Amino acid sequence: MEGSSKGLRKGAWTAEEDNLLRQCIDKYGEGKWHQVPLRAGLNRCRKSCRLRWLNYLKPSIKRGKLNSDEVDLLVRLHKLLGNRFTFEI
């Protein structure tokens, strides 16, 4: 049933679920998130899978402390833009 979250698992991800998601992305690549839960054998919604991958599991995500160049860049950008900025399209 499309749009229904009935029966889907919610809450914290297990290590086993993380591994299933990694294996699925390794095999099929990123994208087509509507197919990921079925392909990976996960009882999660596609949005949950996408967010888990993009925010926690993707190998290119940098974790840990910022180096001095990164801190310097953030300070300079904050001085230039402040806390609020707008995008013009």
SVG drawing of the C-alpha trace seen along z (x, -y; Angstrom):
<svg xmlns="http://www.w3.org/2000/svg" viewBox="-2 -40 47 49">
<polyline fill="none" stroke="black" stroke-width="0.4" points="0.0,0.0 1.7,-3.2 1.9,-6.0 1.2,-3.7 3.7,-3.2 1.8,-0.3 4.2,2.4 7.4,0.5 10.1,0.5 10.9,-2.8 13.5,-3.9 17.1,-3.1 18.9,-1.2 20.7,2.1 24.2,3.0 22.5,5.7 20.3,3.2 23.2,0.9 25.1,3.8 22.1,4.7 21.8,1.1 25.5,0.8 25.5,4.1 22.4,2.8 24.1,-0.5 27.3,1.3 25.5,3.6 22.9,1.2 24.4,-2.3 22.7,-5.4 19.3,-6.5 16.0,-4.8 15.3,-4.9 11.8,-3.5 13.5,-0.2 16.1,-0.1 14.0,1.4 12.8,4.3 16.2,4.9 18.0,4.7 15.4,6.8 14.7,4.0 11.4,3.3 12.0,-0.5 10.5,-3.2 12.5,-4.6 13.0,-8.0 14.5,-6.3 16.9,-4.4 17.9,-7.5 18.5,-9.6 20.4,-6.8 22.8,-6.5 23.3,-10.2 23.6,-11.3 25.5,-8.3 26.7,-5.5 28.0,-7.2 31.8,-6.7 32.6,-10.3 31.0,-11.8 33.7,-13.3 33.4,-12.7 35.4,-14.0 37.1,-17.3 37.6,-20.0 41.1,-20.9 42.5,-24.4 41.8,-25.3 38.2,-24.2 37.7,-26.2 39.3,-29.3 37.0,-29.0 33.9,-28.7 35.0,-31.8 35.6,-33.8 32.3,-32.8 30.5,-33.6 32.1,-37.1 31.1,-37.6 27.5,-36.1 26.5,-36.1 24.0,-33.6 21.4,-34.4 21.9,-34.5 19.6,-34.2 19.9,-32.3 19.1,-34.1 18.0,-32.0"/>
</svg>
